[in-house]
Amino acid sequence: MLLIYCPYCQEERSELEFRGAGDAHIARPAEIASISDEEFEAYFFLRDNPKGLIFERWRHIHGCGRFFNAARDTVTDKFIVTYKAGEPKPEIGAAAAQHGPVETYEAVEGEAQ
């Protein structure tokens, strides 16, 4: 089970209590009604899908119900840090973002059947 730290409740809870809400720190256009269709498409639909460190919004849906941000490694699924919504993106050291080999079921338990 994956445990996620809620910065508002100040405790780790089961992943089942949370829902992902997309990328964090997306800047909304100031005059959204006046932007072109291409600019709206880029703002609303297009997202990077990097391998490694990503900043995301999460909601503690079965807890306090509040949104918060998290830095997560998409390879290991490890949460590096969580922080309250509205706070600036934290500086993540290169050592924290690096990861070693990922354990798979096959590596730990043998051939999947």
Secondary structure, 3 states (H helix, E strand, C coil): CCEEEECCCCEEEEHHHCEEEEECCCCCCCCHHHCCHHHHHHHHCCCCCCCCEEEEEEECCCCCCCEEEEEEECCCCCEEEEEECCCCCCCCCHHHHCCCCCCCHHHHHCCCC
